[in-house]
Amino acid sequence: MGAKGLEHYLDNSATTAVSKAAADKAYAVMTTTFGNPSSLHSKGMEAEHELTAARKSVASCLHVSQEEITFTSGGTEANNLALFGAAYASKRVRSKIIISAVEHSSVLEAGKQLENEGFTVARILPRSDGVIHPEDVAAETDAATALVSVMLVNNETGAVMPVGEIFSAVKAKNSQTLCHTDAVQAFGKLEIKARALGADLLSVSGHKVHAPKGVGALYVRRGVRLVPRQYGGEQEKRLRPGTENLPAIAALGVACGEFDIAGNRVTAERLNRYARERLSAIDGVTVNSPDNALPYVLNISAGRVRSETMLHFLEERDIFVSSGSACAKGKPSHVLSALGLSRERADSALRLSFCKTNTEADIDALCEGIRQGLRVLAHR
């Protein structure tokens, strides 16, 4: 059992702790600059200033203009707005959507719904290296393709997709096809230049980068037309109307200002190497993440013990990991299935995900917990 009160949180791809500066900003906006940004009086102008500052902060991290940032309630809404908005905007002339088979559920489920509505949806499988290859996407792209959506970093394995090369290949086949990337797991961890990637649309989320839950953003390249998913006001250029969640938005702006991509990457790489070494020494543990995965995510399989069983065994010892995407709530991983892993290996998979505050002590506790779990649980 872990020391009383000492937690080892290794589930940062599911959500992160809100930073003190971001929390302080949210509180200040809720209690001081609490006006409606759309109001014309001084309190509204104060709030509008906070909104603009946050928009500039997010835009700066993506190397785009602030006018190209639309705030949403999170990554799921941003992904849905991108897919449905682009599909509906072009359905009279193009009705094919291409997505990868290892996308977040918010993209996969949107794809299913578009298919139900008469769109053609092609799903591209990763190759044995866990990556979506440009030539496979390009082969599916044709004159009818309205949108291609490929995530930048996979949320379960950490695999980094060659999105820039994919989008370049797509545009070479059909320059009218819009390109979207779910950058939720890459935001704050990779240097992202939306235009250099060739992205027309790009989604990010706040609670993965030490901002509160309930806030995200969609980059919409200037000139791209989307059909809104909701109606009712002038906010966010009428693309996402409704009074903005200003405390969370302002906190996201502050969190973006705290990014230290290079410095935090050094920490993540050190922890990832240490974890791979320690875990690989445990009989029955296999690493599922590719060698070139983003170091913040490490997917493993732990012997013949089912993921949920091991997860709760670790939780009793104040060690917190995931059995996959948090949004799947324990369902079998479509990502590991798409990679061709055996059922036994997929059923015992655990996802570890690091942030800047993690240490080797967290990994030591995890390894000891897994060793105990394999001894105790494997024979039940």
C-alpha positions as CSV (number, residue, x, y, z in Angstrom):
1,M,0.0,0.0,0.0
2,G,1.3,3.4,-0.9
3,A,2.2,5.9,1.9
4,K,-0.9,7.4,3.4
5,G,-1.8,10.5,1.5
6,L,0.8,10.0,-1.3
7,E,-0.8,9.6,-4.7
8,H,0.8,8.5,-7.9
9,Y,-1.2,10.0,-10.7
10,L,-0.3,8.6,-14.1
11,D,-3.4,9.3,-16.0
12,N,-2.7,12.7,-17.4
13,S,-4.0,11.9,-20.9
14,A,-7.4,11.5,-19.3
15,T,-7.2,14.8,-17.5
16,T,-4.6,17.0,-15.7
17,A,-4.7,18.9,-12.4
18,V,-5.5,22.6,-13.0
19,S,-2.4,24.7,-12.4
20,K,-2.6,27.3,-9.6
21,A,-2.2,30.2,-12.0
22,A,-5.1,28.9,-14.2
23,A,-7.3,28.2,-11.2
24,D,-6.5,31.7,-9.8
25,K,-7.5,33.3,-13.1
26,A,-10.8,31.3,-13.3
27,Y,-11.6,32.4,-9.7
28,A,-10.8,36.1,-10.5
29,V,-13.0,36.1,-13.6
30,M,-15.9,34.5,-11.7
31,T,-15.7,37.0,-8.8
32,T,-14.2,40.2,-10.3
33,T,-14.3,40.4,-14.1
34,F,-17.5,38.5,-14.2
35,G,-19.3,40.6,-16.8
36,N,-20.8,39.2,-20.0
37,P,-18.3,39.8,-22.9
38,S,-21.2,40.8,-25.1
39,S,-22.4,43.6,-22.8
40,L,-21.6,47.1,-23.8
41,H,-20.9,48.6,-20.4
42,S,-17.6,48.6,-18.6
43,K,-18.0,45.2,-16.9
44,G,-18.7,43.7,-20.3
45,M,-15.6,45.5,-21.7
46,E,-13.5,44.0,-18.9
47,A,-14.8,40.6,-19.7
48,E,-14.2,41.1,-23.4
49,H,-10.6,42.0,-22.7
50,E,-10.2,38.6,-20.9
51,L,-11.7,36.8,-23.8
52,T,-9.5,38.5,-26.3
53,A,-6.4,37.8,-24.2
54,A,-7.2,34.1,-24.0
55,R,-7.9,33.9,-27.7
56,K,-4.5,35.5,-28.5
57,S,-2.8,33.1,-26.1
58,V,-4.3,30.0,-27.8
59,A,-3.7,31.4,-31.2
60,S,-0.1,32.1,-30.4
61,C,0.5,28.4,-29.4
62,L,-0.8,27.3,-32.8
63,H,0.9,30.1,-34.7
64,V,-2.3,31.4,-36.2
65,S,-4.3,34.6,-36.0
66,Q,-6.7,35.1,-33.1
67,E,-9.6,35.5,-35.5
68,E,-9.2,31.9,-36.5
69,I,-9.8,30.6,-33.0
70,T,-13.4,29.5,-32.0
71,F,-13.9,28.5,-28.3
72,T,-15.9,25.4,-27.6
73,S,-16.7,23.3,-24.5
74,G,-13.8,20.9,-25.2
75,G,-12.2,18.6,-27.7
76,T,-15.3,16.6,-28.4
77,E,-17.4,19.6,-29.4
78,A,-14.5,20.9,-31.5
79,N,-14.2,17.6,-33.3
80,N,-17.9,17.4,-33.9
81,L,-18.1,21.0,-35.2
82,A,-15.2,20.3,-37.6
83,L,-16.7,17.1,-39.0
84,F,-20.3,18.0,-39.2
85,G,-19.6,21.6,-40.1
86,A,-17.4,20.7,-43.0
87,A,-19.5,17.8,-44.2
88,Y,-22.7,19.8,-44.3
89,A,-21.0,22.8,-45.9
90,S,-19.9,20.7,-48.9
91,K,-22.5,17.9,-49.2
92,R,-24.0,19.1,-52.4
93,V,-20.7,18.6,-54.3
94,R,-18.6,16.3,-52.1
95,S,-20.0,13.6,-49.7
96,K,-17.0,11.4,-48.8
97,I,-15.3,11.6,-45.4
98,I,-12.0,9.9,-44.6
99,I,-10.9,9.2,-41.0
100,S,-8.4,7.0,-39.4
101,A,-9.6,3.9,-37.6
102,V,-7.8,4.9,-34.4
103,E,-9.4,8.3,-33.9
104,H,-10.9,9.4,-30.6
105,S,-14.6,8.3,-30.2
106,S,-15.8,11.9,-30.9
107,V,-14.5,11.5,-34.4
108,L,-15.5,7.9,-34.9
109,E,-19.0,8.4,-33.6
110,A,-19.4,11.5,-35.7
111,G,-18.3,9.4,-38.7
112,K,-21.0,6.8,-37.9
113,Q,-23.7,9.5,-37.8
114,L,-22.6,11.0,-41.0
115,E,-22.7,7.6,-42.6
116,N,-26.2,7.2,-41.3
117,E,-27.1,10.4,-43.0
118,G,-25.9,9.2,-46.4
119,F,-22.2,10.3,-46.4
120,T,-19.6,7.8,-47.5
121,V,-17.0,7.2,-44.7
122,A,-13.7,5.5,-45.3
123,R,-11.6,4.4,-42.3
124,I,-7.9,4.0,-42.7
125,L,-6.1,1.4,-40.6
126,P,-2.6,1.9,-39.2
127,R,0.2,-0.3,-40.4
128,S,2.2,-2.5,-38.1
129,D,4.2,0.5,-36.8
130,G,1.0,1.9,-35.3
131,V,1.0,4.9,-37.7
132,I,-1.4,6.1,-40.5
133,H,0.6,6.3,-43.7
134,P,0.2,9.2,-46.2
135,E,-0.1,6.9,-49.2
136,D,-2.9,4.9,-47.7
137,V,-5.0,8.1,-47.1
138,A,-4.1,9.5,-50.5
139,A,-5.3,6.3,-52.2
140,E,-8.7,6.8,-50.7
141,T,-8.9,10.5,-51.6
142,D,-10.9,11.4,-54.7
143,A,-13.0,14.1,-56.3
144,A,-15.8,13.4,-53.9
145,T,-13.8,13.7,-50.7
146,A,-15.0,16.6,-48.5
147,L,-12.9,16.1,-45.4
148,V,-10.0,14.1,-44.1
149,S,-9.5,13.8,-40.3
150,V,-6.4,12.2,-38.8
151,M,-5.3,12.8,-35.2
152,L,-1.8,14.2,-34.5
153,V,-1.1,12.0,-31.5
154,N,-3.0,8.9,-30.6
155,N,-4.5,9.1,-27.2
156,E,-4.0,5.4,-26.3
157,T,-0.5,4.6,-27.7
158,G,1.1,8.0,-28.1
159,A,1.8,7.2,-31.8
160,V,2.7,10.5,-33.6
161,M,1.0,10.6,-37.0
162,P,2.7,12.2,-40.0
163,V,-0.2,14.6,-40.4
164,G,1.8,17.2,-42.4
165,E,2.7,14.6,-45.0
166,I,-0.8,13.1,-45.0
167,F,-2.4,16.5,-45.6
168,S,0.1,17.3,-48.3
169,A,-0.7,14.0,-50.1
170,V,-4.4,14.7,-49.8
171,K,-4.2,18.2,-51.2
172,A,-2.1,16.9,-54.1
173,K,-5.1,14.6,-55.0
174,N,-7.8,17.1,-54.3
175,S,-7.0,20.7,-53.3
176,Q,-10.7,21.2,-52.3
177,T,-10.6,18.6,-49.6
178,L,-10.5,20.0,-46.1
179,C,-8.0,18.6,-43.6
180,H,-8.7,18.3,-39.9
181,T,-6.5,17.1,-37.1
182,D,-7.5,16.3,-33.5
183,A,-4.5,17.7,-31.7
184,V,-5.9,17.3,-28.2
185,Q,-3.1,15.0,-27.0
186,A,-0.4,17.0,-28.9
187,F,-1.3,20.4,-27.6
188,G,1.2,21.8,-25.2
189,K,3.5,18.8,-25.8
190,L,4.6,19.4,-29.5
191,E,5.3,22.6,-31.2
192,I,2.2,22.9,-33.4
193,K,2.1,25.2,-36.5
194,A,-1.3,24.7,-37.9
195,R,-0.5,26.2,-41.3
196,A,2.8,24.3,-41.7
197,L,0.8,21.1,-41.1
198,G,-1.6,22.0,-43.9
199,A,-4.5,21.9,-41.4
200,D,-7.7,23.7,-42.3
201,L,-9.2,22.7,-39.0
202,L,-7.5,21.7,-35.7
203,S,-9.0,20.8,-32.3
204,V,-7.6,21.3,-28.8
205,S,-8.8,20.8,-25.2
206,G,-8.2,22.6,-22.0
207,H,-8.2,19.9,-19.4
208,K,-5.3,18.0,-20.9
209,V,-3.0,21.0,-20.4
210,H,-3.7,22.0,-16.8
211,A,-6.7,24.2,-17.6
212,P,-10.3,23.4,-16.3
213,K,-12.7,20.9,-17.9
214,G,-15.4,22.3,-20.1
215,V,-13.2,24.4,-22.5
216,G,-11.5,23.8,-25.8
217,A,-11.0,25.5,-29.1
218,L,-11.2,24.9,-32.9
219,Y,-8.8,26.5,-35.3
220,V,-10.7,27.3,-38.5
221,R,-8.4,28.5,-41.3
222,R,-9.5,31.9,-42.6
223,G,-11.8,31.3,-45.7
224,V,-13.0,27.9,-44.5
225,R,-16.8,27.6,-44.3
226,L,-18.5,25.5,-41.6
227,V,-22.2,25.0,-41.0
228,P,-22.8,25.7,-37.3
229,R,-24.1,23.0,-35.0
230,Q,-26.2,25.4,-32.9
231,Y,-27.9,28.7,-33.3
232,G,-28.9,31.6,-31.2
233,G,-26.4,34.5,-30.9
234,E,-23.5,36.5,-32.3
235,Q,-20.8,34.9,-30.1
236,E,-17.8,33.2,-31.7
237,K,-18.6,34.6,-35.2
238,R,-22.0,32.8,-35.0
239,L,-20.1,29.5,-35.4
240,R,-20.5,28.6,-31.8
241,P,-23.2,31.0,-30.3
242,G,-24.0,31.2,-26.7
243,T,-22.5,33.1,-23.8
244,E,-18.8,32.0,-23.5
245,N,-17.6,30.1,-20.5
246,L,-15.2,32.9,-19.7
247,P,-13.7,31.7,-16.4
248,A,-12.6,28.5,-18.1
249,I,-11.5,30.2,-21.3
250,A,-9.4,32.8,-19.4
251,A,-7.8,29.9,-17.4
252,L,-7.0,28.1,-20.7
253,G,-5.3,31.3,-21.9
254,V,-3.2,31.3,-18.7
255,A,-2.4,27.6,-19.0
256,C,-1.2,28.2,-22.6
257,G,1.1,30.9,-21.3
258,E,2.7,28.3,-19.0
259,F,3.7,25.9,-21.8
260,D,7.4,24.8,-21.7
261,I,7.3,22.4,-24.6
262,A,11.1,21.8,-24.8
263,G,11.7,21.6,-21.0
264,N,8.7,19.3,-20.3
265,R,9.7,17.0,-23.2
266,V,13.0,16.4,-21.5
267,T,11.2,15.3,-18.3
268,A,8.7,13.1,-20.2
269,E,11.5,11.4,-22.2
270,R,13.4,10.6,-19.0
271,L,10.4,9.2,-17.3
272,N,9.4,7.2,-20.4
273,R,12.8,5.6,-20.7
274,Y,12.8,4.8,-17.0
275,A,9.3,3.3,-17.2
276,R,10.2,1.2,-20.2
277,E,13.3,-0.2,-18.5
278,R,11.6,-1.0,-15.2
279,L,8.4,-2.4,-16.7
280,S,10.2,-4.5,-19.3
281,A,12.1,-6.2,-16.5
282,I,8.7,-7.5,-15.1
283,D,7.9,-11.0,-16.4
284,G,4.6,-10.8,-18.3
285,V,4.6,-7.1,-19.1
286,T,4.8,-6.0,-22.7
287,V,5.1,-2.5,-24.2
288,N,2.5,-1.7,-26.8
289,S,3.5,1.9,-27.7
290,P,5.8,2.3,-30.7
291,D,9.4,3.3,-30.0
292,N,8.8,6.7,-31.6
293,A,5.6,7.5,-29.7
294,L,5.2,10.8,-27.9
295,P,7.0,10.2,-24.6
296,Y,4.0,11.4,-22.5
297,V,2.1,8.2,-23.2
298,L,3.1,4.6,-22.6
299,N,0.7,1.7,-23.3
300,I,1.6,-1.7,-21.8
301,S,-0.1,-5.1,-21.3
302,A,0.2,-6.7,-17.9
303,G,0.2,-10.5,-18.2
304,R,-3.1,-12.3,-18.1
305,V,-4.8,-9.9,-15.6
306,R,-7.7,-7.9,-17.2
307,S,-7.1,-4.2,-17.4
308,E,-10.0,-3.2,-15.1
309,T,-9.0,-5.7,-12.4
310,M,-5.4,-4.5,-12.4
311,L,-6.5,-0.8,-12.5
312,H,-8.5,-1.2,-9.4
313,F,-5.8,-3.2,-7.7
314,L,-3.4,-0.3,-8.3
315,E,-6.0,2.3,-7.3
316,E,-6.2,0.6,-3.8
317,R,-2.5,1.5,-3.6
318,D,-3.1,5.1,-4.6
319,I,-1.7,4.5,-8.1
320,F,-3.9,5.9,-10.9
321,V,-3.6,4.7,-14.5
322,S,-6.1,4.1,-17.3
323,S,-7.2,1.0,-19.2
324,G,-7.4,3.1,-22.4
325,S,-9.3,6.2,-23.5
326,A,-11.2,7.6,-20.5
327,C,-14.2,8.2,-22.8
328,A,-14.5,4.5,-23.5
329,K,-15.2,3.7,-19.9
330,G,-13.6,0.3,-19.9
331,K,-14.8,-0.9,-23.3
332,P,-12.3,-2.9,-25.4
333,S,-9.8,-0.7,-27.2
334,H,-10.6,-0.1,-30.8
335,V,-7.1,1.3,-31.2
336,L,-5.3,-1.9,-30.0
337,S,-7.7,-4.0,-32.1
338,A,-6.8,-1.9,-35.2
339,L,-3.2,-2.6,-34.4
340,G,-3.8,-6.3,-34.6
341,L,-3.0,-7.1,-31.0
342,S,-4.3,-10.4,-29.6
343,R,-7.4,-10.3,-27.5
344,E,-5.5,-11.3,-24.4
345,R,-3.0,-8.5,-24.8
346,A,-5.6,-5.9,-25.5
347,D,-7.7,-7.1,-22.5
348,S,-4.7,-6.5,-20.2
349,A,-3.7,-3.1,-21.6
350,L,-2.9,-0.2,-19.3
351,R,-2.2,3.4,-20.4
352,L,0.3,5.4,-18.4
353,S,0.5,9.1,-19.2
354,F,2.9,11.6,-17.7
355,C,3.0,15.3,-17.0
356,K,5.7,17.8,-15.7
357,T,5.0,17.0,-12.1
358,N,5.6,13.2,-12.3
359,T,8.8,11.6,-10.9
360,E,10.6,8.3,-10.9
361,A,9.0,7.6,-7.6
362,D,5.6,7.4,-9.3
363,I,7.0,4.8,-11.7
364,D,8.7,2.8,-8.9
365,A,5.3,2.7,-7.1
366,L,3.6,1.6,-10.3
367,C,6.1,-1.2,-11.0
368,E,5.8,-2.5,-7.4
369,G,2.0,-2.4,-7.7
370,I,2.0,-4.3,-11.0
371,R,4.4,-7.0,-9.6
372,Q,2.1,-7.5,-6.6
373,G,-0.9,-7.5,-8.9
374,L,0.5,-10.2,-11.1
375,R,1.4,-12.4,-8.1
376,V,-2.0,-11.9,-6.4
377,L,-4.4,-11.7,-9.3
378,A,-3.0,-14.0,-12.0
379,H,-4.1,-17.1,-10.0
380,R,-7.6,-16.0,-9.1
